[in-house]
Amino acid sequence: MRDHRFHVVCRDCPTELLSDSERDATRLAADHENAAGHNVAIGRVD
C-alpha cells in the first residue's frame, strides 16, 4: 500500500504526470524543465 502519490504539473504547457515516488517525481520535473525550459511544480497527493 502506498502512502502518497506525487502530482507533477507544468505551469507553461499541459503536461501533467503522477508518480508513486518523490524521487521519480523530482526526476520527471527536472527532465521536463531541462528539456523544455518550463516551470514545473510538484505536489503531494494524500
Buried (B, 14 or more C-beta within 10 A) or exposed (E): EEEEBBBBBBEEEEBEBEBEEEEBBBEBBEEBBEEEEBEBEBEEEE
